[in-house]
Every structure is written in structure tokens, then in C-alpha cells.
């Protein structure tokens, strides 16, 4: 008999549906950037980047994944942001908790209340990783849908890695670490819903991401190459980089739409993800 939980038995490859879960209940204190004219500091996921709130760029990428059964955005109780940004591609649920693990667990329970099964897959993605692409999400699904554990997007470390220690005059190098087997964990992270719920309930708030919770259960998630641009907007300087990348992508999409052999513009307006977001009817 296998010691693996039932959802991870290699001889059981239940097809399962695919769901996305975007934790969106954090305050983003490290990335505080006051918006012009704002009465209060917005959480980073709601701050405007390249003309739209950051989280909408994130959700636009998931809206392009045809295989998803649905995308749940886990917000803090009382958060009314999505009342003004409703879209058929996702639904917001006030199930956010005190920690990321609490929020993800609340989101999983909300998905199960809506009919998701233990053998379905959930792709958990940071709201502040607004540069993820539909192609990267599809690549993760392709790589992990028949895996016995699941996996995550990750980026192989390219820079020399140092450990640090306090020393005379400030922080000093303690050692240089072999980077040949080092990867930067990214999201989405894709696991069976039932197994991830059990892992999070077992590990609790100590889980810094979903993969670490699965590792604590003795499992080894698969690493799927992501990309350097799929970083998490964490510090104020990150906004400028995200803005530049998104602006370049949007410019490229405009050229593709209005370019062509003669650069002739289409006469009909382009219907985009952003133009489809509307205030929720009460």
C-alpha cells in the first residue's frame, strides 16, 4: 500500500476540473504607494498600474484560460472593490483571513461549497503577480494535470547567492551558496483541492506558500519553468517595472490589432477584459 494520500496515488489519475483561486485580502504594507487624489492608501493589488488596478491585469490572464471552471477571488470581509469591477470571468468571496494560508483555506472551502470536488485541481496565484501570462498558466496545467503531486511555476536562480551576517559597519557576506539547484518559487501553484486543504489544515499559518504545505506532508511538487517577469510586486520600485512591461505588452497588442500590411485600423471598437468589467448590480 502507498503511504501517499489518496489524491496523490500515482495509479489514480482522476481527470478533475481546474479552478483558479486568487488570494486578495492582503494589505501590501511593503509596497505602499499613495495614488494621486486618493483619500487613503490602497492595498497594492488595487493600485493602478498601466491604467488599471493591478489585480485586474492578473485576472485578465486567467480569463484567457479556457479550461478553467471558474476563478475565485478571496477578499477580506467588507472589501467592496469588486462591487465596481464585476466580470463573468471571476467571482469574489469575502473569505479572507489573517494570513495567506487562512485566506487560501477559506477560498478552498468556498470552492467546495460551490461544487468543487477533492479531485479537482486548484491553481493558487498571487494577486500581485500581475505579469503572469495565459500561456504560462496553460503550460503549468499541461505539465501538472497528470502529475501525482502537482507543481508550481518557478524561475531558476541566475544571480550569485550570498548568505549574510552582521559585521563591522553593517551587513557582511557570510558565504556564497551554490545556486545550481536553487529556484525562485512563483505562482500559480497547482494541487488537488482535497490534498491541499488537508495540507493547509495540518501546517497552518507556518505555510509560506502552497508548495511548502505540500512539502510538509512529505510530497515533492514539480517545478515548471516560469519566467523572470512573473515576479511579485512587493516594493515601491517594482511598480515602475510592472508598468513598463504591461505598457509594452499593451502596445504590442494594439499594433497587432491595428497594424497589418497597411496599418489599417479596424472600424469597430475592441472589446477587452477591462472594458467588460462593470459595477455589480445591487
C-alpha angles and dihedrals in degrees: 000000000000119000090212119107111262094257090059100047102128092221092059113075103167106183096226129177125270123241130178123218120192115190105216105165101097126112097218095216094169091057099048111157118163112228116226110266093006117147091209139013110275122220107260094250090063097046116110118258121174092351100312139069108277096241091057090060087053093049092046089064092053092046087066094058104097095191096064116109089202145325120237120199110203108211133176118267109271094023106138099177095112093050083080097038107048117161133171091234095070145015129215122223124188095230100120118139140195094276137029090253091053091050094049091047090050090050092051091052089049091052091050090050086057094053105275112146131219090252094053118101124241124200109205114200135179113246089219094058089088095158097066112122133219088240091057092050091049090048090055092051092048092050098045109031092092096033118116092225112020129233152215143242111260139169122226111240111252102174126079108264123222134187117218140218135182112260144153110321096003143312115354135191112266098181146333115250125215104249098189093103099031123113132177109234114232136170153290094068113191126205141144109278097232095047094046091050091053091047094050092046089051098045100033123182092347089079108100091187138358094262092057090053090053091047089055087060090058096260130129114218119211119254113225117190111251121170143262092254093060092084127140115250099237110145132041093256090058091070093066092052093047090048092052094048094046092046090052092050093048090049089051091051090051091052090049091050099042101025124074128130094317100022091242115171120229115245095222121075117251114251106217136176090257096050088052095060110101138172111276114251114242 
